[in-house]
């Protein structure tokens, strides 16, 4: 293991040094606690500027993630923190996950983004645009949002556009079969639980490493009784039933293999909050890192700035019909 891990680190150093000397591109790397099987790398051209975006999974190994983040500090233009959240917002307050904060405590020179800032702008914009463009009429639509706390912007937009939303935070995060039916109740539970949960190991309530590739269908009725399934794809993939005929999925971090799984399940429409690059959509932490690097900033930006940058660089969400003809939903 030590030899393999040393080789991995040396390869990363060589790769980064090579890319720095060969081009004046900007390099964004997401270090994820998720599975290394989902690693990917893409090159993107935006307004004449070249961006290399990359995702490196550490299979749930916290020490490896911390080492990579420290070694990449100052060598790349932005870092993403994937497979976990750094912040969660509840009751107007921001709570920091203790375990995640330790991963970046020695990163001093490169901004680290967990995607939480972009979620509040990009995902809210997406829902409003789907409704305004009459792609989805959310009025009265039954929506299962597998976890609302980490995507409060999307949650608010769904409710504002008339959707009948069931929040599965307690069901899929804590395995407590207790659906939440309003933003007010979700906020109350979040204010109650966030101070405690952010002090616990993230793996206790979120799939990491190999678990991200393991299916464990449960609480299937919630998937089947709703028209739209929204939220974190690792929760969706892990707990969804084998068949979801005619459903619409609103998520991100989807690979070509994930698309095949959803197509075989009968999913009709896949909407990714981040665009598809080389056959996959990257996490919001990667895209937030890209926008911060593009702007030249050294920290998370305000939602209004993200919205302006998304428009300026024409970064749009993805929409794909996996089965059947394209029509309004």
C-alpha positions in Angstrom: 0.0 0.0 0.0 2.8 2.4 0.9 4.5 1.8 -2.4 1.3 2.3 -4.4 0.4 5.4 -2.4 3.9 6.9 -3.0 3.7 6.2 -6.7 0.3 7.9 -6.8 1.7 11.0 -5.1 4.8 11.1 -7.3 2.6 10.7 -10.4 0.4 13.6 -9.3 3.5 15.9 -8.8 4.9 15.0 -12.2 1.6 15.5 -14.0 1.0 18.9 -12.4 4.6 20.1 -13.2 4.2 18.9 -16.8 0.9 20.7 -17.3 2.2 23.9 -15.7 5.2 24.1 -18.1 3.4 23.0 -21.2 0.5 25.5 -21.2 -0.7 28.6 -19.5 -3.9 26.8 -18.7 -5.7 26.9 -15.4 -5.9 23.7 -13.5 -8.7 22.7 -11.1 -8.4 19.5 -9.1 -11.2 17.9 -7.0 -9.9 15.7 -4.2 -12.7 13.4 -3.3 -13.4 10.9 -0.5 -15.4 9.0 -3.1 -14.4 6.0 -5.2 -11.3 6.3 -7.4 -13.2 4.3 -10.0 -15.0 7.6 -10.8 -11.9 9.5 -11.5 -12.0 11.7 -14.6 -10.1 14.5 -16.4 -11.3 17.0 -19.0 -10.1 20.0 -20.9 -12.5 22.9 -21.4 -12.2 26.1 -23.5 -13.9 29.2 -22.1 -13.5 32.6 -23.8 -10.1 31.7 -25.2 -8.8 30.3 -21.9 -7.9 26.6 -21.4 -9.1 24.9 -18.2 -8.0 21.4 -17.1 -10.4 20.0 -14.6 -9.7 16.7 -12.8 -11.3 14.5 -10.1 -9.1 12.3 -7.9 -10.9 9.9 -5.6 -9.2 8.5 -2.5 -11.7 5.6 -1.7 -12.6 7.1 1.6 -9.0 7.4 2.8 -8.9 10.6 4.9 -5.2 10.6 5.3 -4.6 10.3 1.5 -7.1 13.0 0.8 -5.4 15.3 3.3 -1.9 14.5 1.8 -3.1 15.2 -1.7 -4.7 18.5 -0.8 -1.5 19.7 1.0 0.7 18.6 -1.9 -1.5 20.3 -4.5 -1.7 23.5 -2.5 0.0 26.3 -4.5 0.4 24.0 -7.5 -3.0 24.4 -9.0 -5.4 27.3 -9.4 -8.3 25.9 -7.4 -9.1 22.8 -5.3 -12.4 21.1 -5.0 -13.4 19.0 -1.9 -15.6 16.2 -3.0 -17.3 13.2 -1.4 -18.2 15.3 1.6 -19.4 18.8 2.5 -17.4 21.4 4.2 -20.4 23.5 5.1 -24.1 23.1 5.7 -26.6 26.0 6.1 -29.4 25.9 8.6 -31.5 28.6 10.2 -29.4 31.4 8.6 -26.2 30.0 10.1 -23.3 28.1 8.5 -22.1 25.0 10.2 -18.7 23.5 9.4 -18.1 19.7 9.3 -15.2 19.1 11.7 -13.8 16.1 9.8 -13.8 18.0 6.5 -12.2 21.1 8.0 -9.3 19.0 9.2 -8.6 17.9 5.7 -7.8 21.4 4.6 -6.4 23.0 7.7 -2.9 23.1 6.2 -4.0 24.3 2.8 -2.9 28.0 2.8 -2.3 29.1 -0.8 -5.0 27.6 -3.1 -8.8 28.3 -2.6 -10.7 25.2 -1.6 -14.4 24.9 -2.7 -16.9 22.3 -1.6 -19.7 23.4 -4.0 -22.0 24.8 -1.4 -21.8 28.4 -2.8 -22.6 27.3 -6.3 -25.4 25.1 -5.3 -27.3 28.1 -3.9 -27.1 29.9 -7.2 -26.8 27.4 -10.1 -29.3 24.9 -8.8 -31.9 27.6 -8.0 -31.4 29.1 -11.5 -31.9 25.7 -13.1 -35.2 25.0 -11.4 -36.5 28.5 -12.2 -35.4 28.1 -15.8 -37.0 24.7 -16.3 -40.3 26.2 -15.1 -40.0 29.5 -17.1 -39.1 27.6 -20.3 -42.0 25.2 -19.8 -39.7 22.2 -19.9 -41.2 21.1 -16.5 -44.4 22.3 -15.0 -43.6 21.8 -11.3 -47.1 22.9 -10.2 -48.5 20.0 -8.2 -45.7 17.6 -9.3 -44.6 15.1 -6.7 -40.9 15.5 -6.0 -38.6 13.4 -3.8 -35.6 15.4 -2.8 -33.3 12.8 -1.2 -31.5 15.4 0.8 -32.6 19.0 1.0 -30.3 20.5 3.6 -27.2 20.5 1.4 -29.2 21.9 -1.6 -31.4 24.5 0.1 -31.4 26.7 -3.0 -32.9 23.9 -5.1 -35.3 23.0 -2.3 -36.6 26.6 -2.1 -37.0 26.9 -5.9 -38.9 23.6 -6.1 -41.4 24.8 -3.5 -41.7 28.3 -4.9 -42.6 26.8 -8.3 -45.5 24.8 -6.8 -43.9 21.3 -6.4 -45.2 18.9 -3.8 -41.8 18.0 -2.2 -40.9 15.2 0.1 -37.5 15.7 1.8 -35.7 12.5 2.5 -32.9 13.9 4.8 -33.9 11.7 7.7 -34.9 8.7 5.6 -31.7 8.4 3.5 -29.2 10.2 5.8 -30.2 8.7 9.1 -32.3 5.7 8.0 -35.2 7.0 10.0 -38.4 6.6 8.0 -39.8 10.0 8.7 -40.6 12.1 5.5 -40.4 15.9 5.8 -43.1 17.8 4.0 -42.2 21.5 4.4 -39.2 23.8 4.2 -40.1 25.1 7.7 -39.9 21.5 9.2 -36.7 20.8 7.2 -35.2 24.0 8.6 -36.3 23.1 12.2 -34.7 19.6 12.0 -31.5 21.1 10.4 -31.2 23.7 13.2 -31.6 20.9 15.8 -29.3 18.3 14.2 -26.6 20.3 12.3 -24.6 21.3 15.4 -24.4 17.5 16.3 -24.0 15.9 12.9 -21.2 18.3 11.8 -19.1 16.9 14.7 -19.5 13.3 13.6 -17.6 11.3 11.0 -19.3 12.0 7.6 -19.2 8.3 6.6 -21.8 7.6 9.3 -24.5 9.2 7.1 -23.0 9.6 3.6 -21.6 6.9 1.3 -17.9 7.1 0.8 -15.3 5.1 -1.1 -16.5 1.7 -2.3 -20.0 2.3 -0.9 -20.6 4.8 -3.6 -20.6 2.0 -6.1 -22.8 -0.4 -4.0 -26.5 -0.6 -4.5 -28.7 -1.0 -1.4 -32.3 -0.4 -2.6 -34.5 0.6 0.4 -37.4 2.9 1.2 -38.3 2.2 -2.5 -41.9 3.5 -2.1 -40.7 7.1 -1.9 -39.0 6.7 -5.3 -42.0 5.1 -6.9 -44.7 7.4 -5.7 -43.0 10.6 -6.9 -42.7 11.9 -10.4 -39.3 13.6 -10.0 -36.3 12.5 -8.0 -33.9 15.3 -7.1 -30.7 15.8 -5.2 -27.4 14.0 -4.5 -26.7 11.3 -7.0 -24.9 9.0 -4.5 -28.0 8.8 -2.4 -30.2 8.2 -5.5 -27.9 5.5 -7.0 -27.5 3.7 -3.7 -31.1 3.5 -2.6 -33.1 3.6 -5.9 -35.1 0.6 -7.0 -34.1 -1.3 -10.1 -37.0 0.2 -12.1 -37.9 3.9 -12.3 -40.0 3.9 -15.5 -40.9 7.3 -16.7 -39.2 9.2 -13.9 -37.2 12.5 -14.2 -33.9 12.7 -12.3 -32.4 16.1 -11.4 -28.9 15.6 -10.0 -25.2 15.8 -11.0 -21.9 13.9 -10.8 -23.2 11.4 -13.3 -20.8 9.2 -15.3 -21.5 7.2 -18.5 -22.0 4.1 -16.4 -24.6 5.9 -14.3 -26.4 7.0 -17.4 -26.6 3.3 -18.5 -28.0 2.4 -15.1 -30.7 5.0 -15.3 -31.5 4.2 -18.9 -31.9 0.5 -18.0 -34.1 1.5 -15.1 -36.5 3.2 -17.5 -35.7 6.8 -16.4 -37.1 9.1 -19.0 -35.3 12.4 -18.5 -31.9 13.1 -16.8 -31.2 16.7 -15.9 -27.7 17.5 -14.5 -27.1 20.8 -12.7 -23.6 20.9 -14.1 -22.8 20.4 -17.8 -21.7 17.1 -19.3 -18.0 17.1 -20.2 -16.5 14.1 -22.0 -19.5 12.0 -21.1 -19.8 12.9 -17.4 -21.0 15.8 -15.2 -18.7 16.9 -12.5 -19.6 17.8 -9.0 -20.5 21.4 -8.0 -17.2 21.6 -6.1 -15.3 21.2 -9.4 -17.5 23.8 -11.2 -17.2 26.2 -8.3 -13.5 25.8 -8.4 -13.5 26.5 -12.2 -15.5 29.8 -11.7 -13.2 30.9 -8.8 -10.1 30.2 -10.9 -11.6 31.9 -13.9 -12.4 35.0 -11.9 -8.9 35.1 -10.3 -10.4 35.1 -6.8 -8.8 33.3 -3.9 -12.0 32.4 -2.0 -15.7 31.4 -2.3 -17.7 34.0 -4.2 -21.2 35.5 -3.5 -24.1 33.8 -5.2 -24.7 36.9 -7.3 -21.2 36.8 -8.6 -21.5 33.1 -9.5 -24.7 33.9 -11.4 -22.9 36.6 -13.4 -20.0 34.3 -14.2 -22.3 31.4 -15.3 -23.9 33.8 -17.7 -20.6 35.3 -18.9 -19.0 31.9 -19.6 -22.3 30.4 -20.8 -22.1 27.4 -18.5 -25.4 25.6 -18.7 -27.0 22.6 -17.1 -27.5 19.4 -19.0 -30.7 17.8 -20.2 -31.0 14.4 -21.8 -33.9 12.1 -22.7 -32.8 8.6 -21.9 -35.9 6.8 -23.1 -38.8 8.0 -25.3 -39.5 11.2 -27.2 -38.7 14.7 -26.1 -41.8 16.5 -24.8 -42.8 18.6 -21.9 -42.8 17.0 -18.5 
